[in-house]
Amino acid sequence: MEETGKDFGDAEFNLKFITLAKVFELELDQHAEKVSEICKEAKEEQRNEQTMTKIDSDWKNTSFVVTPYADKGYTISGTDVICEQLEMHIMILGGVAASKYARSVKKKVQQWEHDLNLVFDVIDLWKAVQRRWIYLEAIFRSDDIKSQLPEEAKKFGKTDANYVKIMETVYKNQNVLACCVRGDAADRLE
């Protein structure tokens, strides 16, 4: 209406059911280029919104593989597949962000880029911590080592308790976003 200077009338008018007669009545044919441009923009915006919906759906259904470790705690595995998905979605988000038709999803794109980059960082650090925890847990399981290195055993005991607690929450809700960036896990990287 703004572009053509035409008033489409009352609230009963619905563009989904526009007739050819109405197009000619409104003289939209005289604004074919602008109408075409608006339609293209709407299609591209819809495509971007569908892309964002797909990314949202994918991450709602992406979970860690959590397995019991020895007689205590859990470990995560299968992170290579998750990292591949992260890389793919970060690349897709970059394409959406670069689109001149991304205005309607710009904030969503920025939030997803932030969240997925944070997930990447959390997983990378988590794998390193997990490797060290597995190594040290085997060492400090021994009462002999605990007596020979009491200060180190005490430090490890605190870390061990924190790690086991985190992994218990991950076991209960294995969704990657819930474990890395949402809710109680918002500060997981720290």
Phi and psi in degrees as a GROMACS rama.xvg file:
@    title "Ramachandran Plot"
@    xaxis  label "Phi"
@    yaxis  label "Psi"
@TYPE xy
-63.7519  -44.748  GLU-2
-69.8792  -34.9877  GLU-3
-95.8607  -14.2709  THR-4
72.9045  17.6523  GLY-5
-106.365  142.884  LYS-6
-95.904  118.954  ASP-7
-79.007  -2.24906  PHE-8
97.4421  -154.398  GLY-9
-72.3223  179.675  ASP-10
-68.3828  -14.2252  ALA-11
-73.7132  -17.6462  GLU-12
-69.1975  129.017  PHE-13
-130.572  118.682  ASN-14
-62.2541  -23.7668  LEU-15
-66.4064  -24.3368  LYS-16
-118.62  28.8491  PHE-17
-68.6487  139.689  ILE-18
-102.788  163.116  THR-19
-62.2744  -37.4563  LEU-20
-59.3629  -41.4208  ALA-21
-66.9957  -37.842  LYS-22
-58.4005  -46.3346  VAL-23
-71.3338  -36.5262  PHE-24
-61.3132  -39.9494  GLU-25
-83.7978  -4.90368  LEU-26
59.1289  37.0521  GLU-27
-68.7812  -23.8773  LEU-28
-61.6761  -24.0959  ASP-29
-78.3833  -8.28483  GLN-30
-123.758  34.1716  HIS-31
-55.4779  -42.1452  ALA-32
-63.7446  -44.6998  GLU-33
-68.4945  -41.2848  LYS-34
-62.3389  -42.1386  VAL-35
-62.5037  -42.7832  SER-36
-63.0038  -42.9788  GLU-37
-64.5542  -41.2894  ILE-38
-63.8655  -41.8119  CYS-39
-63.297  -44.215  LYS-40
-60.8645  -42.8079  GLU-41
-63.4281  -41.2891  ALA-42
-62.9417  -44.9894  LYS-43
-65.9778  -40.1222  GLU-44
-62.8616  -40.9448  GLU-45
-63.5017  -41.608  GLN-46
-61.3198  -42.9747  ARG-47
-64.6611  -40.4508  ASN-48
-64.9735  -38.4279  GLU-49
-65.7257  -38.5785  GLN-50
-61.3325  -44.1608  THR-51
-65.9282  -38.0686  MET-52
-63.8504  -40.268  THR-53
-64.9176  -44.8681  LYS-54
-61.1323  -45.3365  ILE-55
-58.7805  -45.9844  ASP-56
-63.5538  -43.8033  SER-57
-58.6755  -43.2783  ASP-58
-78.1795  -22.8155  TRP-59
-66.7001  -24.8518  LYS-60
-109.053  11.8004  ASN-61
-102.06  122.034  THR-62
-130.32  155.585  SER-63
-72.4784  154.281  PHE-64
-92.3791  117.686  VAL-65
-114.108  126.039  VAL-66
-126.073  146.529  THR-67
-63.6058  145.52  PRO-68
-118.323  122.435  TYR-69
45.5292  -130.158  ALA-70
-103.614  6.27146  ASP-71
-152.359  141.06  LYS-72
77.0362  -175.023  GLY-73
-139.165  163.546  TYR-74
-131.202  157.929  THR-75
-102.047  149.66  ILE-76
-147.271  179.129  SER-77
73.0422  21.6704  GLY-78
-74.5994  -18.2285  THR-79
-61.9564  -41.4159  ASP-80
-65.7725  -41.7877  VAL-81
-63.8791  -41.8986  ILE-82
-65.6337  -35.7365  CYS-83
-63.8374  -41.9505  GLU-84
-64.5054  -40.4764  GLN-85
-58.407  -49.7072  LEU-86
-59.1284  -44.6762  GLU-87
-62.9585  -46.1947  MET-88
-70.8222  -33.6685  HIS-89
-64.877  -39.3944  ILE-90
-65.528  -43.6057  MET-91
-62.3115  -43.6583  ILE-92
-61.7241  -37.1898  LEU-93
-61.4784  -39.6873  GLY-94
-66.4123  -42.0257  GLY-95
-65.164  -43.93  VAL-96
-61.5447  -33.3591  ALA-97
-79.1448  -14.3682  ALA-98
-68.7176  138.997  SER-99
-75.1457  -3.888  LYS-100
-107.563  24.1689  TYR-101
-95.7146  6.84376  ALA-102
-53.7816  -42.7168  ARG-103
-72.3633  -17.602  SER-104
-120.596  10.7389  VAL-105
-55.4223  -47.5131  LYS-106
-65.6389  -39.2172  LYS-107
-62.5551  -43.2557  LYS-108
-61.4713  -46.274  VAL-109
-61.0721  -42.7297  GLN-110
-64.3184  -44.2897  GLN-111
-65.145  -40.8921  TRP-112
-59.7207  -44.7112  GLU-113
-60.7524  -51.2757  HIS-114
-61.4793  -45.3411  ASP-115
-69.8398  -36.2231  LEU-116
-65.7183  -37.0257  ASN-117
-66.876  -41.4996  LEU-118
-58.7936  -43.9513  VAL-119
-57.1252  -48.4205  PHE-120
-63.8553  -42.0914  ASP-121
-63.2494  -46.7906  VAL-122
-62.1099  -42.688  ILE-123
-59.7059  -47.8071  ASP-124
-69.3079  -38.4008  LEU-125
-60.2582  -43.5182  TRP-126
-61.5695  -40.5013  LYS-127
-65.984  -44.7942  ALA-128
-63.0397  -42.6402  VAL-129
-62.2737  -42.5187  GLN-130
-59.518  -44.9743  ARG-131
-67.202  -39.5812  ARG-132
-62.1314  -45.0529  TRP-133
-59.9266  -44.5218  ILE-134
-62.7685  -50.9115  TYR-135
-71.8942  -33.0777  LEU-136
-61.1363  -39.6194  GLU-137
-66.1674  -37.2983  ALA-138
-70.7313  -50.4532  ILE-139
-82.0313  2.82826  PHE-140
-69.7365  -27.487  ARG-141
-76.1107  128.079  SER-142
-64.2751  -32.3624  ASP-143
-61.9796  -45.5309  ASP-144
-65.7763  -41.1461  ILE-145
-59.6682  -39.0634  LYS-146
-74.7467  -31.9039  SER-147
-78.4042  -29.8303  GLN-148
-127.966  67.3544  LEU-149
-63.4017  -39.6765  PRO-150
-66.4104  -46.1707  GLU-151
-64.1656  -38.6505  GLU-152
-64.4024  -37.5951  ALA-153
-66.2926  -45.4581  LYS-154
-60.1329  -45.1765  LYS-155
-65.2699  -35.4251  PHE-156
-57.5606  -42.1612  GLY-157
-65.1397  -47.3199  LYS-158
-62.1066  -43.0735  THR-159
-59.6811  -46.4291  ASP-160
-62.2317  -42.6668  ALA-161
-64.0904  -44.6741  ASN-162
-64.2851  -44.5651  TYR-163
-62.1687  -40.5725  VAL-164
-63.4497  -46.0922  LYS-165
-59.5344  -45.5611  ILE-166
-67.9527  -28.7067  MET-167
-66.8924  -39.4929  GLU-168
-67.7502  -36.5814  THR-169
-65.6999  -39.5011  VAL-170
-61.5974  -37.8979  TYR-171
-72.6157  -35.0357  LYS-172
-138.452  101.64  ASN-173
-88.8137  1.84255  GLN-174
-60.8494  131.301  ASN-175
-59.667  -45.6556  VAL-176
-63.7818  -41.7117  LEU-177
-64.7504  -30.6261  ALA-178
-84.572  -21.8218  CYS-179
-115.185  -34.6258  CYS-180
-138.589  -12.0604  VAL-181
-110.075  153.12  ARG-182
58.7255  -129.736  GLY-183
-65.2744  -18.2313  ASP-184
-91.6163  7.89678  ALA-185
-57.4385  -28.7061  ALA-186
-110.975  26.7301  ASP-187
-57.147  -39.7163  ARG-188
-58.8767  -42.6966  LEU-189
